[in-house]
């Protein structure tokens, strides 16, 4: 009976809007690893770019903003960002979400 083990793999149906002075795009968060996340999007971004992110998390959590995120890698239609700067209130939303979904 293996059903229980699927609980840990959270399917984030989290949506993200990202922007900087050059671009604006939307995507889907496929993996959150504090302090950062992996995003799938048709909008190309480049490694080394800086973005502002607005994430809408599943399960009725408040949306939160990452004021500054650095693109660490980009491959195909996916890229990974590191959260660099967030307001304390946004950090608390993220922390609560992570605690809820990643409690082992």
Order of alpha helices (4+ residues) and beta strands (2+ residues): beta-beta-beta-beta-beta-beta-alpha
